[in-house]
């Protein structure tokens, strides 16, 4: 082995991990300034968002596939939102369990034939139902076509100018819709806005209300709490002021219906339909020089059930990685485009280098450094520096995210819970993040091999909604 070549390889991996974590720390710094300005603005308005009387009506779209464990609680949560005018449209995407029967029994559904505007394509509809108890609840029963196809059916069946996509295993805080619509009221250029997704496992939920945030007993779910905080609160918040948010979670996002129809609705040939739509909206408006804004807000909160077994979690992360690869490559012309703005010159390259091909570089880096150390090819000082930038800075990132959460929203009020989360922020860097890297590499392989994609099978406990 050429020792000089191998030494430079070690240096390259150290530099990459330094850049990776250093850029995320810089993004955290941007997030801190954004959060400070946001909290100052919120303090002027007050803790509760007032009705202004000008809020546009919203259609809440809830695609569901085999969700009988949580669909009852999720729909009740949506029906109790604090918002002047809204409808809830559940799209049953050919569920093979008792999802439709639960909806019929719980909400007293009756068949209600009505024509659907065919603005975007989707699989055939088998029936449309409305609730005898709730005038603003409808259910579209259709053949299975995947989540994107179900959302397209919901867009065609929605009656209002804005639609909010929400996962069927999730609940919204009562004021979340009022909060996430604020950018549309403040700036007429706004075409999309997303809120924060948090983990519901371990929390107390009754009748669609989250009574108190708590921690689950499951370690995987606890790790995900820290991970979600880092990704949402101090990842996307940093991009928002630059109008460079590339992801609005499919679990909770508000969109201008006509703008989404103009770009063709959700694509059904990708597993990352939420990110792909947002990137396509960026590209469409920049190519046509149409003024627009896409925002992320930290305090409209959606609570969702996280996987508690490694198999389900691994499939989810592989699917997310594949979706990210599809979204970035499909819209590669956005990168370094003269009309690309911050999204083309900063966000796309950042995501490509650190999120798209990053897992492969990280995996090879770990194998080379630890393998080389085991056989004596990597010295103790070099290994110490590598651990400092790969593990130490990772711990710093996670702990910084939790610290800012503690100083701002304080969702977890018990000191014992926060101490446990700080422990998780340290421990996740010793095994969990590396396991995530493996799952994401598997997602890259699935993308490169073009294996068949479909709805991810989620194993639900439904305990948090009982």
Order of alpha helices (4+ residues) and beta strands (2+ residues): alpha-beta-alpha-beta-alpha-beta-beta-beta-alpha-beta-beta-alpha-alpha-beta-beta-beta-alpha-alpha-beta-alpha-alpha-beta-alpha-alpha-alpha-alpha-alpha-alpha-alpha
